[in-house]
Amino acid sequence: MSAEPILRVEGLSKHFPVRNVWKRRIGWLRAVDDVSLEVSRGEILGIVGESGCGKSTLGKTLMGIHTATSGHVVFEGHDIAGLKPHQSRKYREHLQYCYQDPGASLDPRWTIRSSLHEPLIVHTALKEEQREQRVREILRAVGLPETHLDLYPHEISGGQQRRVGLARILTLKPSVVILDEPTSGLDVSVQATILNLFLDLQRAFGLTYLFISHDLSVVRLICDRVAVMYLGRIVEIGATQAVFETPRHPYTQSLLAAIPKIGGPRVTDSFALEGEPPSPTNLPSGCRFRTRCPMAQPLCAEQEPALRADWPAQRAACHFAE
């Protein structure tokens, strides 16, 4: 893993307008709000948090599926956040997004062959024979037989659909792959196979992953670093081992306390996450987690905490983290 950042995010925000029945804007939904992070070449960065915390929106904004409201996305030295689609296409083909439901991203009327040829037709000038050769190579790399090329998406399993989705983005030889809940809905044995496949492909193709997941056990197993999101912001980020063994932010402690364990103590039993997060259209003042935090004090309502770098390989946005 190189120390050189392949992807740098600075103050990235994505706000969606909230409209009334007359289509007039009455507010903003702050799905991603002032997020900054760096991803090194060859790294696997996990992004975790509750449903609705902004994980997937962050990934889609990095990819350009959502247009950023503000901020910078510097990919391989180029700021791609403010570019028009036709301007950013040559950069974004090396930054790929793997959808949570790969079956939904495959056209049911197309064979697997047609789905794998499409990105090469759009982004390259390869002839049909060259495209076919690359498609067959990538299909073998993800562990599927060439006979699957003539099948339709509904004729293969969910695990095989995920492999096809991976093959589809690998045909363009990307540098960074954003994986959105890549193991959700799979049997445990299939999950293990897919995770091993991710690691094999990373070594074979020199990939960098952003691994978006709610499964903390999977994140701990596969990621080099982890970023914890709450209501559109990163509240803790650091080396995976450090975050899991000594979580600094109360929200991270609550998430880890919720992991079921058979025998033996949890990382922390002192926090129980209760209630629902506030609406992202009406955020509380100061710290966004204070309405659910057992450590909350008056300062938390007055001042929003910044990410403190008071610990080795770890930062947390909490006034009273120790």
C-alpha positions in Angstrom: 0.0 0.0 0.0 1.4 3.4 -1.1 1.3 6.5 1.1 0.4 8.6 -1.9 -3.4 9.3 -1.8 -5.1 8.2 -5.0 -8.4 9.8 -3.9 -8.7 13.0 -1.8 -12.0 14.4 -0.6 -12.2 17.9 0.7 -15.3 19.4 2.3 -17.6 17.3 0.2 -21.4 18.0 0.6 -24.5 16.7 -1.1 -27.8 18.4 -0.1 -31.1 17.4 -1.6 -33.9 20.0 -1.8 -37.0 19.4 0.3 -40.2 20.6 -1.4 -43.8 21.0 -0.4 -46.9 19.9 -2.3 -46.6 23.0 -4.5 -43.0 22.0 -5.5 -41.5 24.9 -3.6 -38.3 24.3 -1.7 -38.8 24.6 2.0 -35.5 23.2 3.2 -32.5 21.0 2.5 -31.8 17.3 3.4 -28.1 17.2 4.3 -27.3 13.7 3.2 -23.5 14.3 3.1 -22.2 17.4 4.9 -18.6 18.6 4.8 -16.8 15.2 4.5 -13.0 15.1 4.1 -10.8 12.0 3.8 -7.9 10.5 1.9 -7.5 7.1 0.4 -4.1 5.7 -0.3 -3.3 3.6 -3.4 -3.9 -0.1 -2.7 -5.9 0.6 0.5 -9.3 -0.8 1.6 -11.2 1.9 3.4 -14.4 0.8 5.2 -17.4 3.2 5.6 -19.9 2.2 8.2 -22.9 3.6 10.0 -26.7 3.1 10.4 -29.1 3.1 7.5 -29.6 6.7 6.4 -26.3 8.0 7.7 -25.1 8.9 4.1 -22.8 6.0 3.3 -24.2 5.2 -0.1 -24.8 8.9 -1.0 -21.2 9.6 -0.3 -20.1 6.8 -2.7 -22.5 7.9 -5.4 -21.4 11.5 -5.0 -17.7 10.5 -5.4 -18.7 8.5 -8.5 -20.6 11.4 -10.0 -24.0 9.6 -9.9 -25.0 12.5 -7.6 -23.7 16.0 -8.4 -21.8 17.4 -5.4 -23.3 20.5 -3.8 -19.9 21.7 -2.7 -16.4 20.5 -2.1 -13.6 18.8 -4.0 -13.0 15.2 -5.2 -9.4 14.9 -6.3 -8.9 11.6 -8.1 -5.4 10.8 -9.4 -4.5 14.6 -9.2 -7.6 15.8 -11.0 -10.5 17.6 -9.3 -13.5 15.8 -10.9 -16.3 17.2 -8.6 -17.1 20.3 -10.7 -16.6 18.8 -14.2 -19.4 18.3 -16.7 -20.2 14.6 -17.4 -18.4 14.7 -20.8 -15.4 16.3 -19.2 -15.1 13.8 -16.3 -15.8 10.7 -18.3 -12.1 9.9 -19.1 -11.3 10.1 -15.3 -14.4 8.4 -14.0 -14.0 5.3 -16.1 -11.1 4.5 -13.7 -13.4 5.2 -10.7 -16.1 2.6 -10.7 -19.2 1.9 -8.5 -20.5 -1.6 -7.7 -24.2 -1.4 -6.8 -25.7 -3.0 -3.8 -28.1 -4.9 -6.0 -26.1 -6.1 -9.0 -29.2 -7.7 -10.6 -30.9 -4.4 -10.8 -27.9 -2.9 -12.6 -28.0 -5.6 -15.3 -30.5 -5.2 -18.2 -32.8 -8.3 -17.9 -33.2 -8.3 -21.8 -29.4 -8.5 -22.4 -27.2 -11.6 -22.1 -24.2 -11.4 -19.8 -22.0 -11.0 -22.9 -23.9 -7.9 -24.0 -23.8 -6.4 -20.5 -20.0 -6.9 -20.4 -19.4 -5.5 -23.8 -21.4 -2.3 -23.2 -18.9 -0.4 -21.1 -16.1 -1.2 -23.6 -18.3 0.1 -26.5 -19.0 3.3 -24.6 -15.5 4.1 -23.2 -13.0 2.4 -25.6 -12.3 2.1 -29.3 -11.6 -1.7 -29.1 -12.8 -3.8 -32.0 -15.3 -6.6 -31.4 -12.6 -9.3 -31.3 -10.5 -7.4 -28.7 -13.6 -6.7 -26.6 -14.6 -10.3 -26.6 -11.1 -11.4 -25.6 -11.0 -8.9 -22.7 -14.6 -10.0 -21.6 -13.5 -13.6 -21.5 -10.4 -12.8 -19.5 -12.3 -10.8 -16.9 -15.0 -13.4 -16.6 -12.4 -16.1 -15.8 -10.8 -13.7 -13.3 -14.0 -13.5 -11.3 -14.4 -17.2 -11.3 -17.2 -17.7 -13.9 -17.2 -20.1 -16.8 -17.4 -18.7 -20.4 -20.6 -20.6 -20.9 -22.3 -18.0 -18.7 -21.8 -15.4 -21.4 -25.0 -16.5 -23.2 -27.1 -16.6 -20.1 -29.5 -13.8 -18.9 -29.3 -12.3 -15.4 -32.3 -14.2 -14.1 -30.7 -17.5 -15.0 -27.8 -17.1 -12.5 -27.7 -16.8 -8.7 -27.2 -13.7 -6.6 -23.6 -14.5 -5.9 -23.0 -15.0 -9.6 -24.7 -11.7 -10.4 -22.3 -10.0 -8.0 -19.4 -11.6 -9.9 -20.9 -10.4 -13.2 -21.2 -6.9 -11.7 -17.6 -7.0 -10.7 -16.6 -8.2 -14.1 -18.5 -5.4 -15.8 -16.6 -2.7 -14.0 -13.2 -4.5 -14.2 -13.4 -4.5 -18.0 -12.4 -0.8 -17.9 -9.4 -1.5 -15.7 -10.3 0.9 -12.9 -8.0 2.1 -10.2 -10.7 2.6 -7.4 -13.8 0.6 -6.9 -16.6 1.7 -4.6 -18.3 -1.4 -3.2 -21.8 -0.7 -1.9 -23.0 -3.4 0.6 -21.3 -6.1 -1.5 -22.1 -9.0 0.8 -25.7 -8.1 1.8 -28.3 -10.8 1.1 -25.7 -13.6 0.6 -25.3 -16.8 2.5 -22.3 -16.8 4.9 -20.4 -19.3 2.8 -21.0 -17.2 -0.4 -20.0 -14.1 1.5 -16.6 -15.7 2.4 -16.1 -16.7 -1.3 -16.9 -13.1 -2.5 -14.6 -11.5 0.1 -11.7 -13.8 -1.0 -12.5 -12.9 -4.6 -12.2 -9.1 -3.7 -8.8 -9.7 -2.2 -7.6 -11.8 -5.1 -8.8 -9.2 -7.6 -7.1 -6.4 -5.5 -3.8 -8.2 -5.8 -4.3 -9.1 -9.5 -5.4 -5.7 -10.7 -3.9 -3.3 -8.1 -7.3 -2.1 -7.0 -8.2 0.4 -4.2 -11.5 -0.2 -2.5 -14.0 1.9 -0.7 -16.0 -0.7 1.2 -19.5 0.6 2.2 -21.1 -1.8 4.7 -23.3 -2.2 7.8 -21.7 -5.5 8.6 -19.0 -4.6 11.1 -17.5 -8.1 11.3 -16.9 -8.1 7.6 -15.4 -4.6 7.8 -13.0 -5.7 10.6 -11.9 -8.7 8.5 -11.2 -7.0 5.2 -10.5 -3.2 5.7 -7.2 -1.4 6.5 -9.0 1.6 7.9 -12.6 2.4 8.8 -14.6 5.7 8.7 -17.7 5.9 10.9 -20.5 8.1 9.6 -23.5 9.7 11.4 -26.0 12.0 9.9 -23.8 12.9 6.9 -20.6 13.4 8.7 -17.6 11.3 9.7 -17.4 11.1 13.5 -14.5 8.7 13.7 -11.8 7.4 11.3 -8.7 5.4 11.9 -6.9 2.1 11.5 -9.3 -0.8 11.8 -7.6 -2.4 14.7 -7.5 0.8 16.7 -11.1 1.7 16.1 -12.4 -1.7 17.0 -10.2 -2.2 20.1 -10.4 1.3 21.5 -13.4 3.2 20.0 -13.2 6.9 21.0 -16.6 8.3 19.8 -19.7 7.3 21.8 -21.5 6.4 18.5 -18.7 4.0 17.5 -18.9 2.5 21.0 -22.6 2.0 20.6 -22.3 0.3 17.2 -19.7 -2.1 18.6 -21.7 -2.8 21.7 -24.6 -3.9 19.4 -22.5 -6.7 17.8 -23.8 -10.1 19.0 -21.2 -12.1 20.8 -21.4 -15.7 22.2 -19.5 -15.7 25.5 -16.8 -13.2 26.4 -17.1 -9.5 27.0 -17.9 -7.0 24.3 -15.6 -4.1 23.4 -18.0 -2.0 25.5 -21.2 -2.7 27.4 -21.6 0.8 28.7 -23.5 2.3 25.7 -26.8 1.2 24.3 -27.9 2.9 21.1 -31.6 3.9 21.6 -34.1 5.8 19.5 -33.9 7.0 15.9 -31.4 9.6 14.5 -32.8 13.1 14.1 -34.1 14.1 10.7 -31.3 15.3 8.3 -33.7 18.1 7.3 -33.8 19.4 10.9 -30.4 18.8 12.5 -29.8 19.6 16.2 -27.4 22.3 17.1 -23.8 21.5 18.0 -23.0 17.8 18.0 -25.4 15.8 15.9 -25.2 12.7 18.1 -25.9 14.6 21.4 -29.7 13.8 21.4 -28.8 10.1 21.8 -25.5 10.3 23.6 -25.2 9.3 27.3 -22.1 11.6 27.6 -23.8 14.8 26.3 -23.1 18.0 28.2 -24.2 21.7 27.6 -21.1 22.3 25.4 -22.3 19.6 23.0 -25.4 21.7 22.1 -23.3 24.9 21.6 -20.4 23.8 19.5 -20.0 21.1 16.8 -16.9 19.1 17.5 -14.1 18.8 15.0 -12.2 15.6 14.2 -9.5 15.5 16.9 -6.2 13.8 16.1 -5.3 13.1 19.7 -4.6 9.4 19.3 -2.2 7.4 17.1 -3.8 6.3 13.8 -7.2 7.5 15.0 -9.4 10.7 14.9 -12.8 11.3 16.6 -15.2 14.2 16.6 -16.2 14.4 20.3 -15.5 17.0 22.9 -15.1 14.5 25.7 -13.5 11.5 24.0 -10.6 10.1 26.0 
